Amino acid sequence: MSLTLAEARVRAAAVSQVAYDIALDLTDPRGDTFACRTVVTFTAHAPSTFLELTAAQDLRVVVDGVAVADPAYDGRRLHLTGLGGSHRVEVEARLPYLSDGDGMHRMTDPADGEVYLGAYCGMDIAQKVFCCFDQNDLKAPITLAVRAEPGVTVLANGLATTTAAEQRDGRWAFTTTPPIPTALFVVAAGRFAAHRFEHAGMPFGWYARASLGEALARDAEELQRITLACYEHYADLFTEPYPFDSYDQVFVPGLNWGAQEMPGCVTYRDELLPLGAMSSADRLLRAEIIAHEMSHMWFGDLVTMTWWEDTWLQESFADYMGFRVAADAAGYAGAQASFELGQKPAAYAADRRRSTHPVAARPEDVPDVDAAATIFDAISYAKGNAVLRQLVTWLGDETFLAGVNAYLTRFRFGNATLPDLVEAFAEAAPGRDVRGWVEAWLRTTGFDTIIVHRGDDVPVLRRRGTRPHRFTVTAYDTELREVGSRMVDLADDPVALVEFAGRVVVVNAYGETYAQVAHDDVSLSHLRAGLTRIDDPLVRAVLWGDLLQGPAADVLDLVRDQLPHEADASLAAAIVRRLTGPGLYRDVPPAQVEDALAVVAAACGDGIAASGDDVDRVRALLPGWAAGTRAVGALRGALDEGRVGPLDLTLTERWQLLVRLASLGELDEEAIEAERLAAPGVVADLGAARARAARPAPEAKAGAWAAAADPAVDNRRFAALMAGLWSSSRTELSAPYVARYLREAPAWAARGQAFAQVVGRAAPPQRLTPSELDLLRQQLAGDLPTVLRRQWEDWLDDLGA
């Protein structure tokens, strides 16, 4: 049962002064459960309440020194009665290890047999690791001790206090944290490779699986530089000091999110530390995530939302700060361009769906935690980021930071809501209608459109919508050389750009506002014909983001003409991701998908041929070529040589080519297994699973389905199998599994919120037949897990049905 808003409010009033003392024993030789002892102290202001603990075995409960003979436990909640005043509840239990990243995740590294454990918490997840009041506004200090296998490194929210000898023996204890939400508790244990350093009198560390030790050593200097640059920049921006006693960052297996902002110990999915060289696009993305997660130490960890309707108070701010600080502090000048092309279009897509919601929802719109899981989406992240950037443009940076700092200081180690933040901004900007701006931008859904038309060749801007906008308009000559720029405020009245008469104009050229643009025909024709001649990559990113949302035929023409000439590798990588994702499959008829992918592959191939020694550009374009080429000889040649042009293939890139060969029927089981054994590890295991599933053979599809349907399948393997299942030049072989997916996925999604997201993302990318659409509608009319329902409703909207 997911915690409801009503229950959370009642419990917040009934309980205070909570503290946890947790002891974990991770040494079970069977490897299927771990032991947990939790002592919860609290003050009760009501005669009854409940703690949460999921799937406990061998449960033992002691309340105020008295053993409870028959605890009132229903598998999820431990009910307590006869309360009043101070209490001490001791709970012992064994809890299951999981393979879906939703609790105490257990993984055996196929590269070396080492075992890695990670308590990945979040919404309704901490209760799968220890007994707790699992809600944000009952923040509490946490004291932790861990018993692990000798020689294992254990990381947690606090600084380790045991001696080196005790740690070698597997005994770990950690400093008591300041008050934090249970959702941000973390433990990571394994034989980690490590890079440690100190700064400002505090220990820092980067950690990764032992088999990724060389990759960590390769990137250690860069990771340290980014970390310290961001740390110092935040120290300058925020008046509140960094609030915890250490700062570890660890690449972990099986994480469902890109990263999680656990206080003092940030976790990252270990795909962010790949074997082999990284592209500039991937390095930029990683730097942005590092900056994003560090900003959470203030937005979310120091000050935490009270209930989940204010998810944006954490995620929108962290997303905005992540891109900003990656550019301003870490030196990644292309960060804003990366956002405009890589993330912002997803916000517009989300705002068109029935599931759209305000950036700042009302509490009653998030009635329980399952519903909360559905708003960790492109609205709370990308749209919220874009709206905050518009707020900074409107308020000015100094005023914005004054409001932020007042808010962080006022609610340090506490909880806050939207009105709390609005009050801080209103105090920082007397005379400005901050509350009106908030109502217009944060409490509404959808987006405005800025329409450009010409009167006597003078561009005139009009707004279709209700929000005030401040943005830059840049003008170009017909060769797309910049000739002028100005800031515009657009509200009810049209704005004539007299000084730009006869010029090509780009509205919202630097992406300061969140609005779609309807370009005038004169500008549009020049922009489509010469987009890549524009010097500024940020302007190009904004335009690519606009133009890639057009009709499929226009998009493919644009890609054919312009992608081979896109000089910025990060932009090229973002374009390729868009073109090889589900959107293309749904925008063109099924019979034309392979032809459309061939257009993308040809454009990428032309770009690779024109790249010379620019390895980064080749790396950005390679996935687009691999996704659609039918040049079997070229694929085999690249694999035999281990390179494409100047690019030495990484293991991940090698498997991209192998999967394509498999999908074309040019790679058999024996060859796939030989490739897997040649470089064993996670990449090879998942690549082989996808390649086997991609083979155009009935037995390959049946085998993939059976493996994905295994109740014990882990999250990464499930995703690889399903991606391979749908990947084939002969879609008739996977067609029978579409209906099976629609019928059987709800039972798979019942494993939990995070696995339900994995299941929803595994939907077939192609258009559905009328009978399949009918089945999807029937399923949506029935009883579905909340997270899967949201994803399938979005899927139906994206299909235009």
Secondary structure by P-SEA (a helix, b strand, c coil): ccccaaaaaaaaaaccbbbbbbbbbcccccccbbbbbbbbbbbbcccccbbbbccccbbbbbccccccccccccccbbbbccccccbbbbbbbbbbbbcccccbbbbbccccbbbbbbbccccccccccccccccccbbbbbbbbbbccccbbbbccccccccaaaaaacbbbbcccccccccccccccccccccccccccccccccccccaaaaaaaaaaaaaaaaaaaaaaaaaaccccccccbbbbbbcccccccccccccbbbccccccccccccaaaaaaaaaaaaaaaaaacccccccccccccccccaaaaaaaaaaaaaccccccaaaaaaacccaaaaaaaaaccccccccccccccccaaaaaaaccccccaaaaaaaaaaaaaacaaaaaaaaaaaaaacccccccaaaaaaaaaaaccccaaaaaaaacccccbbbbbbbbbcccbbbbbbcccbbbbbbbbbbcccccccbbbbbbbccbbbbccccccccccccccccccccccccaaaaaaaaacccccccaaaaaaaaaaaaaccaaaaaaaaaccccccccaaaaaaaaaaaacaaaaaaccccaaaaaaaaaaaaaaaaaaacccaaaaaaaaaaaaaacccaaaaaaaaaaacccccccccaaaaaaaaaaaaaaccccaaaaaaaaaccccaaaaaaaaaaaaacccaaaaaaaaaaaacccccaaaaaaaaaaaaccccccccccaaaaaaacccccccccaaaaaaaaaacccccccaaaaaaaaaaaaccccaaaaaaaaaaaaaacc
